[in-house]
Amino acid sequence: MIKLTTHAEEMIADRGIALAWVVSAIEAPDSRAVDPRDPSLTRSYRKISEADGRILRVVHRPDGADILVITAFFDRGMKL
């Protein structure tokens, strides 16, 4: 199950990011990397065609059997 922190819920709503995009970035990323500042976190990237091809970055970590989303945003500097 994918869970969201309060921060992630607020950022997704504020930024107009569809929850389905977040799920697809986690389940079928175009690219994935360990967060360089915190190795317990994963950055998953996915190109979102419905958002003019922008790259969505979802930062998440395992939470028991679940996945906890920390934040999500369109990463202007990321190229896939």
Order of alpha helices (4+ residues) and beta strands (2+ residues): beta-alpha-alpha-beta-beta-beta-beta
